[in-house]
Amino acid sequence: MEKIKRIFAVLLTLVLLTGAAGCARLQSGIHDLHGSIIGNEYNIDIFDNTGIRTLRSHGKRIDIDNNVVEERSYASDTDEWYTTKTLSSVITITIDGRQLISCGDTCIFYDKRLSPEYEFYLDKIESDSSGILDSTLISGRVNSIKNAFGKPMVVVIKSQMGAPIYAFSGDKVYWEIQEDLPRFTKLMIDGKALYIHRANFQIIDKALLD
C-alpha cells in the first residue's frame, strides 16, 4: 500500500510540474511571436485595402515581429479591472537589417524565382469601388486570362476588400498556417514559397475556369 502511495505521489508531482510548465509556456508564448523568412531572395509588395500597391522592396533575410500591447479589461464577476497582453495590428518587418513598420496593409512576400503570371492591379479595376466586392467581376477577369496560366493550378491573391492583385500558377500547390508568424499564411507553388499577411486567396483547378 505504501508503495502505491509513493507511486501516486510521484505521478501527481509530474502532472503538476507539467501543468505548470504548460502554463508558463502559455503565458510567455505571446512574447515570442516572431519568425523569419529566409532561404532565397524575396520580393516584398505592400498593398492598401483596395489592392493598390504602395511599396515594393526585396531582401534575403526577413524577420517579422508582432507587437504586443497591454489592454485593460473588466471582470464583472469580481468587479475588478485587469490587464492582458494581446497582439496589435502593427508588425515590424526587418529586411536585411532595415526596418519597416506596417499596420493593416496587405503584405505579400514571394520567392524571386516565382513570378506572377498576371498582375490585376495594373488594370486599375480597383478604381470602380462599387465593383471591388463583385465576385462576378473577379471570376470574369480570371476566366478572361485563363490561357495566360501555363500550369493546372491557379492561385489568385486578393486584397482584404476582395480586389484581385496577383495570379500565379503551378503543378503542385498547397498552403499552411505559420505558427510563428500570426496572421500569415504560407503557400508553396512548385517548391517556391509565398507568404501573405492580411490577404485573401483562392487556389483553383484551371479546369474549373470557363
DAKAKA-V488817 format. One record per helix or strand. SS is the DSSP state (@ for helix, = for strand). FROM is the first residue (numbers start at 0). TO is the last residue. If there is no record, write none. Layout:
SS_FROM_TO + SS_FROM_TO
This chain:
@_1_31 + =_33_36 + =_41_46 + =_52_58 + =_61_74 + =_79_94 + =_97_102 + =_105_110 + =_117_118 + @_119_122 + @_124_126 + @_128_130 + @_134_143 + @_145_147 + =_152_157 + =_163_169 + =_172_176 + =_183_188 + =_191_196 + =_199_204 + @_205_207
